[in-house]
Amino acid sequence: MQSIPGEFLEIDRKRRVYLPFAGLSYRSPTERVCDFSEVVLPFDEERARFEASRCIHCPDPAPCVLACPVHNDIPSAMWLIEHGEFEEALGLYLRTSSFPCFCGRVCPHETLCQGSCVLSKDSAPVLTGHLEAFVADYALCRWLSEGAVVDTTVQHDQKVAVVGAGPAGLSCANDLAKKGYSVTVFDAMPHPGGLLMYGIPNFKLPRNVIYPQIDRLKMMGVEFVNNTRIGEQKTVDDLFTDGYKAVFIGIGTWVDSLMQIPGEDLPGVYRGSHFLILANSDPEHVPDSMEKDFRIGKNVVVVGGGDTASDCLRTAVRLDTEKVTCIYRRTEAEMPGSKKDRQLAREEGAEYQFLTQPIRFIAGEDGKLAAIECVKNKLGDPDEKGRRRPVPIEGSNFIMEADMAVLAIGYGADTRLAKTTTGLETKKWGEIIADPLTGTTSRPGVFAGGDAVTGPDLVVTAMAAGKRAAVAIDEYLQDK
């Protein structure tokens, strides 16, 4: 019996639930909160072919292609999947996307390719993202990942340094290695992957999907130098002295925003990235500068409304907690994060408290966090981004019990690299100024892309920036 959106064949109803807005099968909440395994149940070949067959192959330019930041040829990929040509479909994706296995999982498809599907006007859209992940996994399981055998007959003697082993850096390194360059990737963390490895929980992006892609890059000749922060142990100027002819900077935005309120430095108050690293990483992948004896609280409060806040909530409910609450200073309508992730978080037991803003973290007798003083808000006039401002209500103060708080309120740029790089221009808040089409910066031979340039954005936009920079670096070196 074939499954259609809204009418899934439920072989084991205790393990499967159906989310109408997503059209996917998920592991049941009671099961998935017990581990960090992937939440979405994968397609089998029959289900993938049926889902792809729903595509009506819009004429060029198809809305889904235009909505994709890397402009994957989605209609053609759907045709190939429909006809069971899964390896060919992956090859098509790889023409425009360095890592379909990542983008197929973590892209906000409901606002990009899937959200633009014309079928959504009358029925459910084609599940384009899940199909992209399916063909990537299908090929990986059969050792068919593009890059396992790479034509490197064209070799260049120039060395290129990539700073940052996250989405932008890996994408740039991948394409430069294909072009025959000797590429070395420097990263401050103990293991490559950047945001993919340290900022996205395993239940959204499994580590067993990341590791093979790092291995594939090593097979292509890419060298990884971990535990090395450029701007601290080494500078960009040092890299040129060491013989690198071009440098790509893709260091992301890893500096957590602070609330600037009393008690923010109390034991038990964590930054969002710090919490995710400690809670999701293998001990050997945790930087030496971070504590190793991480203890989860029983009553956890997450502050923020974006995707990082959802990741922190859903991570906390999988640990030894009794209550996990998200507090946000506006209403849910103003929340910037994924609606899908919020629904999944609610199913898993997380609670939400809106129009609530912390103003003080309170210590207990042991000096650790014991409570949070909050104030209730109402919505005022819109701000410069069009969202209504939160206005504190006088006399609405109240106390929330909490023995752990996680601040997931945004990220900024790490300025150490820029400050130690001669001639590199930055914006007011530290983002690197670079040409959006080429990644060219004010320093000759230095290119940049991803969140280090744009501020926090999508994984796929960072990867796209890395691909564009690889083209520009190749042209720069050949001209030189």
C-alpha positions in Angstrom: 0.0 0.0 0.0 1.4 3.4 -1.0 1.5 6.2 1.5 0.4 9.6 0.6 0.7 12.9 2.6 -1.8 12.6 5.5 -2.3 8.9 5.1 0.8 7.0 6.2 0.8 3.3 6.5 1.5 2.8 10.3 3.1 -0.6 10.8 3.9 0.3 14.5 1.7 3.1 15.7 3.6 3.4 19.0 6.8 4.4 17.2 5.3 6.7 14.5 3.5 10.0 14.7 2.4 12.2 11.9 2.9 15.9 11.8 0.4 17.3 9.2 2.4 20.4 8.5 5.6 18.5 7.7 4.3 15.4 6.0 7.0 13.2 7.6 7.0 10.3 10.0 8.7 10.9 13.3 9.7 8.7 16.2 7.2 9.1 19.0 8.1 11.8 21.6 8.3 9.3 24.5 10.9 7.3 22.6 13.0 10.0 21.1 13.5 11.9 24.3 15.4 8.9 25.7 18.3 9.3 23.3 20.0 11.6 20.8 19.3 9.6 17.7 17.7 11.1 14.7 14.1 12.1 15.1 12.8 11.8 11.5 12.2 8.3 10.3 14.0 7.8 7.0 12.4 7.1 3.6 12.7 3.7 2.1 13.2 3.4 -1.7 9.5 3.0 -2.4 8.5 6.0 -0.3 11.2 8.1 -1.8 10.2 7.3 -5.4 6.5 7.9 -4.6 7.2 11.3 -3.0 9.4 12.4 -5.9 6.7 11.4 -8.3 4.5 14.1 -6.9 6.7 16.8 -8.4 5.0 18.4 -11.4 8.3 19.6 -12.9 7.6 23.3 -13.2 9.2 25.0 -16.2 12.3 27.0 -15.7 12.8 28.9 -13.6 11.1 26.6 -11.1 10.1 28.3 -7.8 12.0 25.7 -5.7 15.2 26.3 -7.7 14.9 30.0 -7.2 14.2 29.6 -3.5 17.3 27.4 -3.0 20.4 29.5 -2.0 22.6 27.2 -4.2 20.0 26.8 -6.9 19.9 23.0 -6.9 18.2 21.6 -10.0 15.4 20.1 -7.9 12.9 19.2 -10.6 15.5 17.1 -12.5 16.6 15.5 -9.2 13.0 14.6 -8.5 12.7 12.9 -11.9 15.8 10.9 -11.3 14.6 9.8 -7.8 11.2 8.9 -9.2 12.9 6.5 -11.6 15.1 5.0 -9.0 18.3 6.7 -10.2 19.5 7.7 -6.8 23.2 7.9 -7.5 22.6 10.1 -10.5 20.4 12.4 -8.4 23.2 12.8 -5.9 25.6 13.7 -8.7 23.1 16.3 -9.8 22.9 17.8 -6.3 26.7 17.8 -6.0 27.0 20.1 -9.0 25.7 22.9 -6.9 25.9 21.8 -3.3 29.1 20.6 -1.5 27.3 18.6 1.1 23.7 17.5 0.3 23.7 15.2 3.4 23.9 18.3 5.6 21.6 20.6 3.7 19.0 17.9 3.3 18.7 17.8 7.1 19.3 21.3 8.5 18.1 23.7 5.9 14.7 25.3 6.8 13.0 23.7 3.8 9.6 24.9 4.8 10.8 28.5 4.0 13.0 27.6 1.1 12.6 25.0 -1.6 9.7 23.1 0.0 8.0 26.2 1.1 7.9 27.5 -2.5 6.5 24.3 -4.0 3.4 25.2 -6.1 1.6 22.1 -4.8 1.3 23.7 -1.4 -1.4 26.0 -2.8 -3.8 23.1 -2.9 -2.1 20.2 -1.1 1.1 19.2 0.6 4.4 20.3 -0.9 7.0 17.8 -2.2 9.4 16.9 0.6 12.4 18.1 -1.3 14.8 18.4 1.7 14.1 14.9 3.0 14.6 13.5 -0.5 18.0 15.3 -0.8 19.1 13.7 2.5 17.8 10.3 1.3 19.9 10.2 -1.9 23.0 11.4 0.0 22.5 8.6 2.6 21.8 6.0 -0.1 25.0 6.7 -1.9 27.0 7.0 1.4 25.9 3.6 2.5 27.2 2.2 -0.8 30.5 4.1 -0.7 29.4 6.2 -3.7 29.8 9.7 -2.1 31.2 11.9 -4.8 34.8 12.6 -3.9 35.7 9.1 -2.8 37.3 8.9 -6.3 38.2 12.3 -7.4 40.0 13.3 -10.7 43.0 15.2 -9.4 45.0 14.9 -12.6 45.3 18.7 -12.6 47.6 19.7 -9.8 48.7 23.2 -8.7 51.8 23.9 -6.6 50.1 26.7 -4.7 49.0 26.1 -1.1 45.7 27.5 0.2 44.8 28.0 3.8 41.2 27.7 5.0 40.5 29.2 8.4 37.5 27.6 10.0 36.3 24.0 9.6 32.6 24.9 9.5 30.1 24.9 6.6 31.8 27.7 4.7 35.4 26.4 5.2 34.6 22.8 4.4 32.7 23.8 1.2 35.6 26.0 0.1 38.2 23.3 0.9 36.1 20.7 -1.0 36.0 22.7 -4.2 39.6 23.8 -4.0 40.8 20.2 -3.5 38.8 19.2 -6.6 40.6 21.9 -8.5 44.0 20.3 -7.5 45.1 22.7 -4.8 46.9 21.7 -1.7 44.5 22.8 1.1 45.1 23.0 4.8 42.1 23.7 7.1 42.9 25.4 10.5 40.3 25.3 13.2 40.2 26.2 16.9 38.3 23.2 18.0 39.6 19.6 18.6 37.6 18.2 15.7 36.6 19.6 12.3 33.0 20.5 11.6 32.4 23.8 13.2 28.7 24.6 13.7 27.8 21.2 12.1 29.8 19.3 14.8 29.4 21.6 17.8 26.3 23.7 17.3 23.7 21.3 15.9 22.5 18.4 18.1 22.9 14.8 17.0 19.1 14.3 16.8 19.1 16.9 13.9 22.4 16.1 12.3 23.9 12.8 13.3 27.7 12.7 13.8 27.8 9.5 11.7 26.8 11.7 8.8 29.6 14.3 9.5 32.5 11.9 10.1 32.5 10.3 6.6 32.5 13.7 4.9 35.6 14.8 6.9 37.2 11.5 5.9 36.3 12.0 2.3 38.0 15.4 2.3 41.1 13.8 3.8 41.1 11.2 1.0 41.1 14.2 -1.4 44.3 15.5 0.2 42.8 18.1 2.5 44.9 18.5 5.7 43.2 19.4 9.0 45.1 21.3 11.8 42.9 21.3 14.9 43.2 23.2 18.2 44.8 26.1 16.4 43.1 29.5 16.6 44.2 31.8 13.8 44.5 35.2 15.4 46.0 33.7 18.6 48.5 30.9 18.1 49.1 32.0 14.5 48.0 35.0 12.4 46.9 35.3 8.8 50.2 37.1 8.1 52.0 34.0 9.5 50.1 31.8 7.0 51.5 33.9 4.1 54.9 33.6 5.6 54.5 29.9 5.7 54.0 29.8 2.0 50.2 29.9 1.6 49.3 31.9 -1.5 45.7 32.6 -0.5 43.6 32.4 2.6 39.9 31.8 3.1 38.3 32.9 6.3 35.1 31.1 7.4 35.3 31.3 11.2 31.5 31.8 11.7 30.1 33.7 14.7 30.9 32.0 17.9 30.7 34.8 20.5 27.5 34.4 22.5 25.5 37.6 23.1 25.0 38.6 26.7 22.0 40.1 28.5 24.1 42.5 30.7 22.0 41.9 33.8 23.1 41.0 37.3 24.1 37.4 38.1 24.9 36.5 34.5 28.2 35.1 35.6 26.8 32.8 38.3 27.6 29.1 38.2 24.7 27.4 36.4 24.2 30.2 33.8 25.5 28.9 30.5 25.9 30.5 27.1 24.0 28.7 24.3 27.1 27.4 22.4 28.8 26.3 25.6 25.8 24.3 26.7 25.3 22.6 23.3 29.0 21.7 23.1 29.1 20.2 26.6 25.7 18.4 26.2 26.1 17.0 22.7 29.8 16.4 22.2 32.0 13.3 22.9 34.4 14.1 25.8 37.4 14.0 23.5 35.9 16.6 21.2 35.3 19.1 24.0 38.0 21.9 24.1 40.4 21.7 27.1 39.3 25.2 28.1 35.8 23.9 28.9 34.7 22.0 32.0 34.6 18.3 31.6 32.3 17.5 34.6 29.1 19.0 33.1 26.1 18.6 35.3 22.6 19.3 34.0 20.1 21.1 36.3 16.7 19.7 37.3 14.8 22.9 36.5 16.2 24.4 33.2 15.3 27.7 31.7 16.3 28.6 28.2 16.2 32.3 27.2 15.7 33.1 23.6 13.4 32.4 20.6 15.6 31.3 17.7 16.8 27.9 16.4 19.5 27.8 19.0 17.0 28.1 21.8 15.0 25.2 20.3 18.1 23.1 20.1 19.0 23.9 23.7 15.4 23.0 24.8 15.3 19.8 22.9 18.8 18.9 24.2 17.8 19.6 27.8 14.7 17.4 27.7 16.9 14.5 26.7 19.0 14.8 29.8 18.2 14.2 33.5 15.8 17.2 33.9 12.5 17.5 35.6 11.3 20.7 33.9 12.5 22.6 30.9 11.0 26.0 30.0 11.7 28.6 27.3 11.1 32.2 28.1 10.8 34.8 25.4 10.3 38.5 25.7 7.8 38.8 22.8 4.9 36.5 21.7 5.3 33.4 19.6 4.3 35.3 16.5 7.5 37.3 16.7 9.8 34.3 17.3 12.4 34.0 14.6 13.1 30.2 14.9 11.5 27.3 13.1 7.9 26.5 13.9 8.6 22.8 13.2 11.3 22.7 15.9 9.0 24.4 18.4 6.2 21.9 17.8 8.7 19.0 18.2 10.0 20.7 21.4 6.5 20.9 22.8 5.8 17.3 22.0 9.0 16.3 23.8 7.9 18.1 27.0 9.3 21.6 26.8 7.1 24.5 28.0 7.0 28.1 26.7 6.4 31.3 28.6 6.0 34.4 26.4 6.2 38.1 27.1 8.6 37.3 29.8 12.1 38.9 30.3 14.8 38.0 32.8 16.2 41.0 34.7 18.3 39.3 37.4 19.8 35.8 38.1 19.7 35.0 41.8 22.2 32.8 43.7 21.3 30.3 46.4 23.1 29.6 49.6 25.8 27.6 47.7 26.5 30.5 45.4 25.0 28.8 42.4 21.9 29.8 40.4 18.7 29.2 42.3 16.1 31.5 40.7 15.5 34.1 38.0 13.7 37.4 38.6 11.6 38.2 35.5 9.3 41.0 34.4 6.2 40.6 32.2 6.0 42.5 28.9 3.5 43.9 26.5 4.1 44.7 22.9 4.7 48.2 21.8 5.5 49.9 18.5 7.5 48.1 15.8 11.3 48.3 15.8 13.5 48.9 12.8 13.0 45.3 11.7 9.2 45.6 11.9 8.8 43.5 15.0 6.8 45.0 17.9 9.0 46.0 20.8 8.7 44.4 24.2 7.7 46.9 26.8 8.1 46.0 30.5 4.9 46.2 32.6 5.6 48.1 35.8 5.1 46.1 38.9 4.9 42.7 37.1 8.1 41.3 38.6 8.0 37.7 39.7 10.5 34.9 40.6 11.1 31.7 38.7 12.9 28.8 40.3 15.8 27.5 38.1 19.0 25.7 38.9 20.3 26.1 35.3 19.8 28.8 32.7 20.9 28.8 29.1 21.2 32.1 27.2 20.4 31.5 23.5 19.9 35.1 22.5 22.3 35.4 19.5 25.9 35.4 18.4 28.5 37.9 17.3 31.9 37.8 15.6 35.2 36.9 17.2 37.4 39.9 16.4 40.7 38.4 17.3 41.5 37.3 13.8 40.6 40.6 12.2 42.6 42.6 14.7 45.7 40.6 14.0 45.4 40.7 10.2 47.1 43.5 8.4 44.8 45.5 6.1 41.6 43.6 6.8 38.5 45.8 7.1 35.6 44.9 9.2 32.1 46.3 10.0 31.0 47.9 13.3 30.4 44.6 15.1 33.4 42.8 13.8 32.0 41.0 10.7 34.6 41.0 7.8 33.8 43.2 4.8 33.9 41.0 1.7 32.4 41.0 -1.8 29.2 38.9 -1.6 29.9 37.3 -5.1 33.6 36.5 -4.7 34.5 36.8 -1.0 37.3 39.2 -1.8 38.4 41.3 1.1 40.4 44.5 1.5 43.5 42.4 2.0 44.9 41.0 -1.3 44.9 37.2 -1.3 42.4 37.0 1.6 38.9 35.9 1.0 36.0 35.4 3.5 32.5 34.1 3.6 29.7 32.7 5.7 28.6 34.0 9.1 32.0 35.8 9.6 30.8 38.1 6.8 27.0 38.1 7.0 26.4 37.5 10.7 24.4 34.4 11.8 22.7 32.9 8.8 21.9 29.5 7.3 24.3 26.5 6.8 23.5 26.5 3.1 24.3 30.2 2.6 27.6 29.7 4.3 28.3 26.7 2.0 27.4 28.7 -1.0 29.8 31.5 0.1 32.5 28.9 0.4 31.9 27.6 -3.2 31.9 31.1 -4.6 35.1 32.0 -2.8 36.8 28.8 -4.2 36.0 29.9 -7.7 37.5 33.4 -7.0 40.6 32.0 -5.3 41.2 29.7 -8.3 40.9 32.7 -10.6 43.1 34.9 -8.4 45.9 32.3 -8.2 45.8 31.5 -11.9 45.9 35.2 -12.8 48.8 35.7 -10.3 
